[in-house]
Amino acid sequence: MITVPVVSADKGPVAGPGLLVALDRRGELPLHEQIERALREQIRSGRLAPGSALPSTRGLAGELGVSRGVVTEAYGQLSAEGYLTMTQGAPVRVARAVRAAAARPQATSLAHSFAYDFRPALPDLAGFPREAWLRSLRAAVRDSPLDALGYPDPRGAPELREALAGYLARVRGADAEPEHLVVCTGFMQGLSLLCRALRAHGVERVAVEEPGWHAHRLIVEQSGLEVAVVPVDERGLRVDALAESDAAAVIVTPAHQFPTGVVLGPERRAELIEWAEEERLIVEDDYDSEYRYDRVAVGALQGLAPEHVAYVGSASKRLAPALRLGWMLAPSWLTWELSAGKTVEDGGSEVLGQLALADFIARGELDRHIRRTRRRYERRREALLGALVRWLPQARPSDAGAGLFELVWLPPGTSEPALVRAAAECSVGVEGLALHRYAAAGEPALLLGYAAMAEPAIEQGVRLLARAATDLL
């Protein structure tokens, strides 16, 4: 570290440590860039005050033992950036307009973490198939053609659309054409694009399930559309109430209703399709249908009426939310609007991840992963139900037999918000049913996800939750 005197704009030489410049002559950075960084940092930190005179290029070069050209290049770059002023025949000075930067806080995250995370949207993150995914990602980087690195088809990589079409037809019974598939950045972007396309088609009101995922309502409202709330009972969405809502579209979770867990009954499915045939649209949120433990999952509604159903799915529950990969299987009359909307939104989703997922599906890895996790989630669900009997016997699970979570009814009089807060203080993350109610209050309940934790953690988490509930009494 070399100390070089610095001259104040008003008082001459500055007393104290002066200008500190450390040069690593064996380092990768060129010497002029090392000088630039040292000076820039000291100007931004306030160590070099505005108006301070720096040593001449010849003087600093002599002090540092470098050529004058190295210092001249460093000064020139900082002058171009606005940190220094250089005038013929005058000393080089720190620009008077420069202000010391405030201390930069460290980056934080808005995503909360809990030691025992029962939030219902999480799959088994520890079970993500890293090695298999890495093989697919390497294959995507290694084997993709050169033009795959250019600006993409906004609908998504053809390879992924082809692989998804085959998967959805085989696993979900969808009528899947690759040309009507649009890859998006997760479900939420897909629904947002759909709502805006519907608004452009003159739709004013969209119905949502009550109770239903709170994000459905938020996205509809932010798209400038009105929300109509339609109740759900033990057979799913009440289509008779939907018919009275004056909505031109409805968002449903027919295979595993969120959050009640019920399956839309066959009569209701037929009624819903009949409702949509009057120039209306069903938006099918198929978020976790592969995870059914008591029977074979019902097929997608889209396969019954592809021109009246927009099917939306994602990799979030099937693999991991962080992949940010979703897909829309649209009616033919909406495909162009969705493609145009995706173009304006972001020009198309990240391509290498799409190609990796295409390879992952083609090699059968997605099927294998879902088979493994289905067995694992069934065991974890049984562990949750057993822990509830031992620690919270007064609670009543809905016993849906599917998905990644269980709806658990609490004893009457329980303060659901207070219990959610008390659990969080014990580092137990839960969601209350009130979050997903739109119209009115009701019996208190929690959504307890079991997919993200091993059985011992589920046991301990329920024990802590029971303690928090007892402390509220």
N, C-alpha and C positions, 0 to 999 in steps of 0.2 A: 504494500500500500504506500503510495507516494503522496505527500502533502505539498500543495502548491499554494502560495499566498493568493488571496482574492482581494480586490480593491473595491471598497464601497463607493457608491455614486457620490456620496457627500463627504465621507470622512477619510478617504485614502485607504491604506492597507487595513484589512479586517484582522483584528486580534483573534487569536484562537486557532483552531485546527486547520482552517482554510479549506481548500479544495482537495478532496480525497479521490484519487484515481488508482484503482488496482488493475494491473495488466497481467494477464496470463499468456505468456508468449508461446506456450505449448497448447493452448486451448484451440477449439474449433472456430471460435469467432475471430474475424479479422480485428487487428488492433484498433482501427478507426471506429469500428462498431462498439468495441469495449469502451472507448472513450465517450462515444455518444451516449451509451447507456448510463455511464457514471454521471455525466453532466445532466442528462435529462432527469434522472432520479433525484439529484440534489436540487435542481430547479423546482421540480414538482413538490418536493418535501418542504421547501421553504428555506433550506440551508443556504442556497444562493438566492439572495433577495433581488426583486426587480430593480434594474438599473445598475447592479453590481458589474464592475469591469473584470473581465477574465484576463489571464495572461495572454500575451501575444502568441501567435502561432509558433514563432521562433523560440520564445521563452518556454512555452509549455513543452515543445518538442525536446528542448534541452533538458528540462527537468525529468521528463519521462524516458529519455534515451531512445526516442524514435525519430523518424524523418519528419521534416516540417510538413511534407505532403500529407502524412497520416493525420496530423492535427487539422490541417486545412480542410481535408475531406470531412472530418467530424464536425468542425465548426459550420461548414457549408450546409451539411444535412440538417443540423439543428436550427440554422437560420431559415432554411426552407420550410421547416415545420413551425416556425414562429416562436421558438424559444429564445433565440439570440437575435440581436441587431448588429449588422456589420456595415460600417461606413468607412469609405476611403479616408485614411489618415487619422482615424479615431479608434479608440480601444473597442474591442469586442465586448458587448454588454448583454446582460440578461434583459430580455424584452420587458418593458414596463407593464405591458398588458397581461403578463403571465401572473397567475395567482397560484399560491400553494394549494395543492389538492388536499382535501380533508382526508383523514385517515380512512382507508378503504375497509369496510366491514367484510368479514368472511361471508361467502355465499351460504345461504340457508335453504331449507326445503319446506315447501308447503305441505308435503306429504307426511302424515303422521305415522309413527311406528309404535307398536305395542309389543311387550314381551309375549303376550297371549292374544293373538289377533283372530277374533271371531267374526270379523267383518265379512259379509256374505259374498263379496265379489272376487275374493282371492282364490285362485287355484293353488296347487302345491308348488310353490316357487322353488323349494329345495329339490323337487323331483323333475325340474325342467331338464330335458335330455340334452345336456350341453354338448357332449361328444358327438351325438348324432346330428345336432343342429350345426355344429362346427364343420362337420363333413359336408353338409349341404351348402353352407356358406362358402367354404373353400371351393366347392364345385362351381358355385355361382361365379366367384371371382375368376377362377381358372378357365372355365369353359364358355363363359358368356361372350358373344360376338362383340366386336369393337363398338358397333352402333348402340349396344345396350347401355353404354356409358354416356350416351348423348341425351338429348331431351326425349322423355319417354312418351308413349301413348298414354294420354291422361286417363284412359279407362283402366290401365294396368298392363303389366307385361303379358303378352299373349300366352306365354308358357304357363303362368299362374292361372289365368282365366280358363285355359284348357284343363289344367289339373283340377281346379275347383269345380268346374262343370261336371267332370266325371265323379268326383267325390260326393258332391251334393246329390247327384242323381242316384248313386249307389247307396249312400248312407241315409239320406233324408227323403228319398223319393221325389226329388224336385224335378221339374221340367226345365233343365238347365241348358241354356245355349250360351257358349262363350261370348258371343257378340252382344249379349244383353247383360253381361257381368261387368260391374264397375268396382275396381279395387279402391278402397278408401283407407284413411288413417283411423281405423277403429270404428265401432258402431256409432259413436256420437257424431262424428263427421258425416257418416252415411245418412243418418236421420236428419241432420241439419240440411244436407244437400237435397234430400227428398222433400222436406217441408218447403224449401224455397222454390223447388220445381213445382210443387202443388200450388203454391201461391201464384206463380206465373200462369198456371192453368185456371185461375179464377177461384180456387178453393179458399174459403174464409174460415172454416171451423174444422178442427180435428179432434176426434174423441180419444180419450185415454182411459185406461182401466182404473177403477177405484176399489181397493188400493192398487197402486201400481208404481213402477220405478219412478222416483221423483225427477230424474233427468228427462224423461219423456215430456213431462209438462214444461220444464224449463226450456228445452230446445224448441218446442212448438211455439211458446210465447216469444222467445227471442227471434224467431223467424217471422214475427208479425202476424201470427194466426191466433184465432180464438181457441180456447180449450173447452171442450165439453167433457164432463166427467160421467162415466158409465159404470154402474156397480158390478162387482163380481160376486158370485155365490159359489156354492159347492160344485157347480157344473161349469164354472168359468164365466166369461163375459155374458151379461144379460143382453141378448140381441134385441129383445123387445124394447128395452130402455134405449138402446143405441138407435133404433128406428125413430124414436121420439126426440132425439137430440139435435136433429137438423145438421149433423156433421156429414161432410162429404168424404171423410177418410177416418180410419181408426187404427190405432197402434195396439197390437195385441201380443201376448206371450202365450200362445195356445198349447204348446207342448208341455210347459211347466210354468204356470202363471207366477209372475213375480209380484208380490212376495208370498202369496197364500200357498203356492205349490200345487194348486188343482190343475187338472187337465181339462181342456175344452171338450165337452162331451160331443158325441157324433151328431146328435140332433142340432146342437148349437153350431157345430161346424157347417152343417148344411144350411142352416138359417143365415149364418154370416156370409157364406158364399152367395146366397140368393140376394141378400141385402146389397152386396158389392156389385151385382150384375146391373143395378140401376145407376150406372155411370159413377160408381164410387170405388174407393181404393182401400184395401187392407194392407197395412204395413206389419209384416210378421217379424217380430224380434225373436230370433231362434238362438238364444244365448248359451244354453247348456244342454240341449236336447239329447246328446249322446250319453248323458249320465242318468240312466234309469236303472234302478236296482230291483224293482219288484215285477217288471214285465218289459216287453219290447216297447221302445218309444214309438209314439204315433208319428206318422209321416208329416212332412211339411204341408201346410195349407196351400203353398204355392203350386204344388203338383196337381191340385184339383182345379185351379183357375189361374193359370200363369198371367193372363191379361188383366186380372183384377187384384193381384197380390204382388207387393214389392217385398222380397225376402231379404233380410239383413242379418248377417252373422259376422263373427270375428274370431281371431285367434286368442282373445283375452282369457276366456275360461278353458279353452282347449289346450293352450300352450302357456302363454304368459302375456299379461297386459302390456308390458314394456315393448313388445314387438311392434305395437301400433299397426296391426294389419287387420283390416276388415273387408267385407265385400257386400255388394248389393246385387241381387238378381232381380232386374227390373222388368216390368211389362214393356213390350216393344215401343209403345207410344211415349214412354218416359226416358228411354235410354239416351236419346240425343240431349235432352235437357240436363240430365245428370252428368253426361260426359262434358258438356259445355260448362256446367257449374264447377266440376272438378278442375277443369282447365283454368278457370279464373281463380279458383280457391288457392291452388298451389302448383298447378302445372303437372300434377301426377305424383303419386306416392313414391317413396324411395325404392329404387329398382332392385338392388342387390338382395335386400331382404325378401322381396317378392320372388326372385329367382330361387333363393334358398328354400322358401316354403314350397315352391313348385317341385323342387327336387325332393324335399322332405316327404311330400305327398306321394310322388311317383315311386319312391323307394319303399313305400309302405310304412314309413316311420310314424306318421300321424296315427294310423290305425293301431300300431303296436303301442304307442304312447297312451292312447285313449283306453285300450284294453287294460294296460297296467294300472292307470290311474282310476279306472272304474272300480277295480277290485280294491284298491287302496282306499278310495273314498267311501266305499261301502263299509269297510272295517272301521274307518274313522267316524262314520255316522253312528254305527253301533256303539262305539266308545262314548260318543256324546250322549246318546240316549241313556246308556248305563250310568254315566256320571250325573246326569240330571236326576235319575231315580235316587242316587245316593246322597246328593248334596242339595238338590232343589226339588224335592218330591211334590211340592205344591204346584210346580209349573206343569203345563200341558203341551207337549210337542204336537205339531200338526200331523206328523207321521205321513209325510208326502211320499217318501221312498224314492227320491230323485234329487239330482242337482248337487250343489256344493254347500247348501245351507239348510237349516231347519227353522221354521217359524215356531216360536215357543210362547204360549200364552201365559201371562203372569197372573198371580192372584188378584182379584178385584181390589181396588184401592191402592195398588202399587203405583208409585210415581215413576212412570217410565223415564222421563228426562232426568230425574234425580238419580235413578239407578245407572243410567248411561254415564253420567258424570262421575258417580262414585266408582264405577268399574274402571273408568279411564285413570282415576287417581291410583288404582292398583295395577296400572299398566295392562288392563284387560280391555281390548277394543271390541265394542258391540254396537249394533245399530238398533234403534227403536223403530217400531212399526209406524209411529207418528210421522217419521220422515217421509214415508211413502203414502200418507193419506192426504187427500186434497180437500175433501168436502166437509167432513165432520170428525169429531173425536170418537173414540170407541174403546173397546177393551184393551188394556195395556198388553204389549207383547214385544219380544225381542227377536231379531233375526240373528241366528248363531251359525256362522260359517264354520265348517269343520275340515275343509280341504287343505288348508295351509299349515296345519299343525299335526304332529305325530300324536299317538294316543296318550302317552304320559303328559304331554303339554295340555291336551284337551282336559284331562282329569284335573290337573292343577288349576287351569283357567276357570273351570266350572266351580271348583272349590272356592277360589277367590271371589268369583261372581256371587256365590251364595253368601259369603261373608259380607260383601258389600250390601247385599239385599237385607241381611239381618241387621246390619248397622243402621239402616234407614228406618227400621221399625221403632 
